[in-house]
Amino acid sequence: MSGELTFDLHLLTARLDRAADRLLRAELDLPYRRFLALLLVGEGVPTQRVLAEGLGVTEPSTSRMVAVLAEAGLLDVSAPAGGGNRRGLRLTAAGAHLVATGRALLEERFAALVAASDFPYAEYAQQTRRLIEVLDDDETGAPT
């Protein structure tokens, strides 16, 4: 390893993403990127445009993913009256169940990983949330 925290965090995130993808594909037949889309919708992301921003992908890519998830019965897609090309998104009952199952699988595996590192899980979670808050404050221009 490089010994530089920024690079190590990048490696950790990439490895966690790959591990999550393998786990979700094996257990739920669902790629991690699609799981993240469902998760974001379940957390209140209301439209395809906002979903694309949250995933960091293009709107056409998100549109294709949304179509696949809707076809699978995991998302309801609506076109509000007067909304133009805007598409509203909502999890179906099957989508909500899949998100809950996926969250539990990922959380269980991550908790086991943290436990194997001999670092207190609650402390790791607290510090991670704090870093996210600082980054969010920095991006919005709020004082840190």
Summary of the structure (lengths in Angstrom):
residues: 144
radius of gyration: 17.3
end to end distance: 30.2
largest distance: 54.7
contacts: 357
relative contact order: 0.10
helix: 69%
strand: 6%
